[in-house]
Amino acid sequence: MDSRLKQALALHQAGKLADAADVYKAILAAEPDNVDALNLLGALAHAMGRHELAIALASRAVARAPDYAAPQVTLGNALQSAGRLEEAAKAFRRACDLAPTSAEAHVNLASALNALGRHADGAAAARRAIQLAPGLAAAHNNLGNALAGERAFDAAVASYREALAIDRSDAAAHYNLATALVAAGDPKTALHHFARAVNLDPASPAKHYNLGNTALALDLYEEAANAFAEAVRLDPAFADAHNNLGSALQSLGRLDDAVASFRQAVALESESADVHWNLALALLQRGDYREGWAEYEWRWKNPAFTTPRRDFGKPLWDGKLLEGRAILLHAEQGMGDALQFARYAPLVHARGGRVVLECRPPLRRLLTHMPGIDRTCATGDALPAFDVQAPLMSLPHIFGTMLDTIPAAVPYLRVPADTAVDLPNAGTGELKVGFAWAGSPTRREDRIRSVEASRFRPLFQVPGTRFYALQVGARAGGFQAIADAENVHDLAPAIGDFADTAAALEKLDLVITVDTALAHLAGALARPVWVLVPFARTYLWLAGRDDSPWYPTLRLFGQTKPGAWDPVFARVRDELSRLVGRGA
């Protein structure tokens, strides 16, 4: 290598790219076919993000020295950065053929093959690179990428750890390890590695974004909000980051800021159903019902929505007089949602129609006896003829419901006359309290709303009380953890559906429950009910309130910080003691 080329390479390696480029160009002005100068100037152009120039220079070098591996690697790197993956893989493959002992060529081939989704081939190339250079961190990193692509996440984690054992400052390896750990079900460890990746590469919006996602999944709302805020600072057009920033802010109770973030996301992706859905939830939680219910209709376009949109071949009711026509009201989402919004059936009936309600089987017997409903059907049963239809949770929008026009008269449900549930050992003078500790495990927020049955033990110690467990389904087995308490009885064996639960509630003085369908049932029956809600409460429990305009007999006991249930149960115990002391 002549002195001028050595000078240029030294400048290049020192990061003085402009000076190095000047020397490379001077060499090429005198020697247009100098392969090393063409190759190195191509590599420099690639490093500066000028990929098309890099491709042109490396291609000239390859044309002049087709059996030289180095320009094939440079060409492959530039092609890959330009998104021309098949051509990149071809160049790297040629480099491997020309220099079979070049670990760099095999590592880069693995990278291109992984980008093409050819993970088995990528793994083979990465393993060959490791054989040639066991201490090459990039080889272990690319093997991890190949294994992650094949969904072998535990093996991928091991490869990324090998890469980091070689180079702890490899931001990509920390980031990839974190991603694999999330997929392997270890978000707590992942959070640490996302944070390391961000510290090593603070200018990457994607790294901040995924740090935020993992923090949000761990209910670390402040950390999540900070990470998303940095992502959008770095990339103001990052719509997903604006959206998730809104979610973190909403979980923190900063609803005005959350709405602003969601609006920014909508401005960037106006047709995103997910963003409109999140905006709806934030608007509704702060009581902006006019816009909130309108935005809520976007749920049907959201592929992640829990209830698929159904095509009945009948028009959506527009709220006008029915004039004797039959309308199908169909329940959606959870059973608590059906219980809450069934209150609209009498209003629909008052528009002059015959109301058919379709609901899940456990609700049917109870809702059959509700005023304003002419007929009920269980989901999956054949439906009678009808003229128009409406989802239950579209009715607030159709009726233009505002905070001051919520149809909140209770009770709007009644216990079927032939239904009765006995309360064991229900002595006089004792406060009879029903309780439930868990909701459906399929609900996304279940991890923060449900508790262990043993959480209720301090309440059992309040003198003058007798407790009745109303937990049914898969979580009813949790009763065994508290079965030794003398003043606690399990009603689950006597409960077959919501009509039975309603019959039990009629005999109870109070219900204490986490945020589940039982809360809505008690409220709809006008029974006193205390609902234990997490810090990040759902949109139907309005922010900053300990009551609900939907249920006059309901009281909310909310966490003051994420995950802090002990203070909640301490407050409930104190309130229960006062209630018993007053002789209620």
C-alpha positions, 0 to 999 in steps of 0.5 A: 500500500503506497504512502498516500493510501496509508495516509488516507486510511489513517485519517479514515480510521481516526474518523476524519472522514472528509480529509480521508475522502479528499486523499482518496479522491486525489489518488483516484484522480491520478489512478482511476482504477485503483481498486483499494482507493475505490473500495475504501472511498466506497466504505467511507461513503457508506459510513456517511450514509451515501449508499448509492455512491458507495454502491457505485464505487464498490461496483467499480472496484468489483469490476476491476478486481472480481476475485478480490473479497474486500470490495464485495463486502463493501458492496454488500454493506451498501446494498443492504443499507439501501434495502437491496437485500438479495443483491447484498446477500449475493455480494456477501456470498461471493466474498465468502467464496473468495475468502472462506476464512473471512469471519467478516464476510460470513457475519455480514452474510448472516446479517443479510440472510436474517434481513431476508427472513432466511434465518436457518441460512443466517444461523449457519453463516453466523456459526461459521463466523464464530468458528473462524473468530470466536471472539467476534461479538457481531457473529454471536449477535447475528446468531442470536438474530437468526435464532430469534427469527426462528422463535428459539428465544432462549437460545437467542438470549444465550447468543446475545449474552455471548456477544455481551461477554465479549463487548459490554458496550454493544448497544445492538446486542443489549437491545436485541437481548432485551427484545428476546427476553421480552419474547421469552417472558422476562420483561424485568430483565429486558428492561435493564438491557433496554436501558443499557441500550439507550444509554449507549445509543441515546439518539435512537428513537426505537430504543427509547420506544421499546424501553417505554413499551417494556416499562409500560408492560411492567406498570412503570408508568413514569419510566414509560412516559419519560422514554416515549417522550424522548422517542418523540423528541428525537422523532416528532413524526413517530406516531406509535410513540405519541400513541403509547406516550398517551397511554402512559400519561393516561395511566398516570392520570394526566388525562389532558396530556394524554389527550394531547398525545393521542391527538398528535398521533391522530394527526400523524396517522388519521386512519389508525383505529388503535389511536382513535380508540385510545383517544376515545378512552382518554376522552371518556375517562375525563368526562368528554362524552360527546367526542368520546362516544363518537371516537369510541365507534372506531373500535370496530376498525381495530383488529385488536378489539375483543369483539369482532364486528358482526354483519347481520345484514341489517342497518345500524339503528340511528336512534329514530322512532322505531314505529313497531319495528324490531331491533336487535341489541347485541352485547359486546366485550365483557359481561360487566359491559353488558350489565352496565349498558343494558340500562339503555334497553328501556330507552330503546323500547320507548322509541316504539320498537320491539327489543330483542337482546342477545347476550352471553348465556350466564346473563340471559335468565337475569336480563330476560326479566328486565323491563324494556326487553321483549325477548332475549337470546343467548349468543350463538342461538338462532336469532328471530327476525329483526329490522335494525340492530345496535351494539349495546355500547354504541347506545350512549353515542346514539342517544347522545349521552352526556355526564348529566344525562346518564340513565342512572335510575337504579335498580334497572335489574330485578331478581327472577321471582323463582330464584333464591340463594340461601346465606349460611349462618346469616345471623341477626346483627351481623353485617353480611358482606359479599366479596370477589377478588378476581375478574376474567384472566383474559382481560388485558388489565387483569394483572392490575385489577385482580388480587389474591383472595388472601388480601381480604383477610384483614376485613374478616377480622372486623367484628360484627361481619360475616363474609360470603365469597361470590367468586365463580369460575376458574378463580373460585379455587382461590377460596381455599386460601381463606377457607379457614376463616370462621366467618367466611362462606363460599357461595360459588356452589350455589351460583349457576348464573348471574340471576343466582348471584343477583339473588344472593346480592338481594340478601347482602348488606354490602358488596366489596369487589375488585373491578369486575362484573359483580360491581356492575351487577350490584350497582344495577340492583342498587345494592351498596357496593365498594369497588377496589380499583387500580391506580390506572383505572379503566375509562368507565370509572372517571378520573378523580372521583370516588363515586360513579354517575352510572351507579348511585350506590357505588363507591370507589376505593382506588390505589394512590400509586401503582400496585399499592393494594395494602393502603386500599385494604386498610382504608376499606377495613377502617370504613367497614369498621365505621359502618359496623359501628354505626349499626348499618 
